[in-house]
Amino acid sequence: MGRRTLVAVTRPDGRYDCRIAHWGVDADPVAQSRPLGSDWPASAVLAALDATYEQLVLLDGSVRTYAVCWLDPTLSDIDDIALARTDDPDAFRTWWVDRKDEVCRALDSEDRDPASVRRALLASLRDRAASVHCPDDASFLRGDR
C-alpha cells in the first residue's frame, strides 16, 4: 500500500521546494521523492495537503515528520485534517488508525454526534503527538521544535 508523502524543503527566503513520494520516505527524503513544485509559500504547502496524504516531511536543517490525520468521522470531508508531529511515523500511524476506527465504531453504535467525535479525535491527537496543527496554522513550518 502506498504512503503518499509531501516533502517540503525550506529555502533561504522562507519559501519551499516541494516533492512527492508515493511509497513514503525514510533516510533520504529528497532522493526518495520527485519534484512537485518550487518556490511555494507556506500557504501553498498546507493547501496541497488533504486526507490522501499519509505524512508531511519538513526539511529545514533537520527532518521533522508530521502524520496527516483525517478528523472527519463521516469520511466525507477530505480537507478535514490535522498534522501531528511524530518521531515514529509507523507507530503513530498504527495508533491513529486504531483510534479512528474505535471512535467511528462508537459513532455508528452509540448514535453520537459527528462533531463530538471529531473533537474527541482532535483531543486524542493533542494528548499523543509532540504538536498538533490544523491546516490554517502554518506556524509550525517556521519551527515548532
Secondary structure by P-SEA (a helix, b strand, c coil): ccbbbbbbbbccccccbbbbbccccccccccccccccccccaaaaaaaccccccbbbbbccbbbbbbbcccccccccccbbbbbbbccaaaaaaaaaaaaaaaaaaaacccccaaaaaaaaaaaaaacccccccccccccccccc
